[in-house]
Amino acid sequence: MFHVKQVEYRVKTQGELFNFLLEQMPDTSRTKVKELLAHNVCVDGRKVSQYNFPLMPGMVVTIEKAGYKERLKPRDLDIIYEDNHLLVINKHEGLLSYSKKPGDNTVITVLNRYLSITHQKCTAHIVHRLDRDTSGLMVVAKTKQVSQLFEADWKGLVSDRAYVAVAWGKMEPSEGTIRSWLTDGQYCVLSSPTDNGGKLAVTNYRVVKTSRRYSLMELRLDTGRRNQIRVHLREEKHPVVHDPMYGYKNDVSPINRLALHAFRLGFKHPVTGKQLTFETPYPSSFMKLMEL
């Protein structure tokens, strides 16, 4: 599993490693590049610290930036992984994934600023979305072509999408599957236990911990419908804590955000074919809530 940021660069012309790194990171000081080269650089998967290490076209230089404080770190999200084709990010709550309004702050606008400042000749393309108030892991393509590869074979490429939520009450049974048909209403998503022409939604859940008021749950999606988890937990009479649309109107929980986070994401890289799995810790605010 990946818990550090990795950036991959493919070598196009013959040269020495140190000079290559300087060219790829023009906004980074020579001192910082030297620090990275001492501990955090691999060539074709092998650690290398030699300044004049000879590079040949086709080689792949990987930089692991664990513990390296970047000057160009985007706000409102964390970049967990990056290569020439895609990024995996941890979106903070309150940030839109995408919007048609030019002035809105979104994952796309934040990443496009980052890609521009870091002199990457590409733009961000949404592969899948999270609700504004849901935090967690998302994959974002750097080209339309990579985005289309995901779109063409989403179920074949994406093997694991798991969320953690804090729900009201004690969920019983402690594990199971929720199935219903969802349709978009005028103001929210509507659910039906029988096929009413909507889209089938399937959510698998497991209760990790319970307290006097709440259930901490892991949920895996077989389908990816809009607001799926929030609607399904409302239908089970255990809505997500602090959910303004599908939760209790008089939600008195002390948490000041929707208690839903996409904590694990696994997929096959659509270009390299490599299997990747990413995981974040449960949000600390969720764990504090379970102590009440």
Buried (B, 14 or more C-beta within 10 A) or exposed (E): EEEEBBBBBEBEEEBBBBEBBBEBBEEBEEEBBEBBBEEBBBBEEEEBEEEEBEBEEEBBBBBBBEEBEBEEEBEBBBBBBBBBBBBBBBBBBEBBBEBEEEEEEBBBBBBBBBBEEBEBEBBBBBBBBBBBBBBBBBBBBBBEEBBBBBBEEEEEBBEEBBBBBBBBBBBEEEEEEBEBBBEEEEEBBBBEEEEEEBBEBBBBBEBEEBEEBBBBBBBBBBBBBBBBBBBBBBBBEBBBBBBEBBBBEEBEBEBEBBBBBBBBBBBBBBBEEEEBEBBBEBBEBBBEBBEE
